[in-house]
Amino acid sequence: MAYYVTTPIYYVNAAPHLGHAYTTIAADVMARHMRQRGEEVFFLTGTDEHGEPVAQAAEREGVTPKELADRNAERFKGLPPVLEASNDFFIRTSDPQHAAKVQEVLQRVHDNGHVYKDLYEGWYCPRCADFKSGNEMGRDNTCPIHGIPLDWEHEDNWFFRLSEFQQPLEDLYERRPDFVAPRARYNEAKAFIDQGLQDVSLSRAKLSWGVPVPWDDKQVFYVWFDALLNYYTALSYADAGRDLTETFWPATFHLIGKDILKFHAIYWPALLMAAQVEPPQHLFVHGFLLQEGQKMSKSLGNVIDPLQVVETYGADALRHYLLRDVTFGQDGSVSTTAFEGRYETELANEYGNLASRTIAMVHRYRDGTVPRAELDAQLGEALMIDERVADLVDKADLTAALETIWIAVRRLNRYVEEQAPWQVARDERRAGDLDRILCSLVEGLRVVTVLLHAYMPAATERVLTALDQPNTDYGQARYGAGGGGSSLGRLEPLFPKR
Ligand code: ME8
């Protein structure tokens, strides 16, 4: 089966921050997990480079939009490798192949009769690149997201007949209750549709930093339509020798933050229908990372630097923390104190310690060779979780999936305490018991490690290497699937004290 997961493409008007890292990490967990299951995966991320947010930031810095975009796109492009994110391609909307495909698709929307010219008059936020209707505005005509005054815009635009898609969108939501998750976001999108859809601007006349409208050389496409199309255009040129559209479209999951729901849940499927292209299968909308109760964002300036965290603690620790501490799909607070707490209690003391003591005991009591013995059945139930974890990841319920695995990690630590192998080792007559305990522990550690691999690729690889069982195929996530008798390597502390 083909599996296609995307993140939003990020604005290049500033440097990447923790919010961007968050979505990229989540998408990576899904991509890695699916690869373990043998699926053909395509994972896309990239940068959104056109429109006012970038043009205005460039003006403030006294450089051209292209210069600013080139400089910051490099920083965004450098983020996935730092996070151990395994994207298959990085799209930039300034790629000429993207622009050509945008023109092709939107020309089709035009030729299909869904576009007309009219005067636009209304409020506009240049940071959101969004036209605001009355109920989307803050006090005194400000943007409720950015807190800046809105601009009163007055210009001739090409309009997209979104209102024509009222019924098709209602049908889509009726037919596919899993089109948008979590449920609260589905309801929010549906409520927006139920209010009655208005046509929207498809182009801007005042701006030159964008993809030119092929039938009107005085206009460029409104940045949101250009940006949304990245999910589709990338497939046509990501692999130089092959058009991947047939294989991967419609996308399996678009992951987005709740700030951009309207564009993805309403404009995007409507636009695709207008171009006679199948809408994506699922949108998953996660919440905001909050710091001191406020949305963390580059324009508010209150950010934890993901690069710094990774440099000190490693990418695995950040990946674990973000998906564990903030329920994926809801808002959640982040803080360095909470991060350090999880690092120490869960990574160092629970998983890290389970791995090091298991391996150390095999060295101490059995010269590093895992004894062959019957596995302890009492661990079976706690460790037979591969299907449950897979079902949860299928729904992008990444926090629940991680919690399910973590319960097994804790069960294994309890098993060590209950069985007290150090006592068993003192009694020669109980050699068989010790074999069983060590063999079961190694197998249990291997199972949770295969399951955790998508979340913490680096640490788990080290553990599997030390266990001399490097296979991460999902079939290996079953208790009993491992080959006993391996000889173990050494393991340096996975999560050392900082
Ligand atoms: O909106 N908490 O780009 P953007 C959680 N270019 N996630 C956060 C976050 C936070 N505090 N801050 C940012 C754009 N994000 C458009 C998207 S897509 C066709 C075009 C994440 O740079 C989250 O995924 O403002 C959010 O949706 C995205 O970054 C917005 O990034």
Boltz pocket constraint, residues with backbone or C-beta under 6 A from the ligand:
constraints:
  - pocket:
      binder: B
      contacts: [[A, 7], [A, 8], [A, 9], [A, 10], [A, 11], [A, 12], [A, 18], [A, 19], [A, 20], [A, 22], [A, 23], [A, 48], [A, 224], [A, 227], [A, 228], [A, 229], [A, 230], [A, 255], [A, 256], [A, 257], [A, 258], [A, 259], [A, 260], [A, 287], [A, 288], [A, 289], [A, 290], [A, 295], [A, 296], [A, 297]]
      max_distance: 6.0
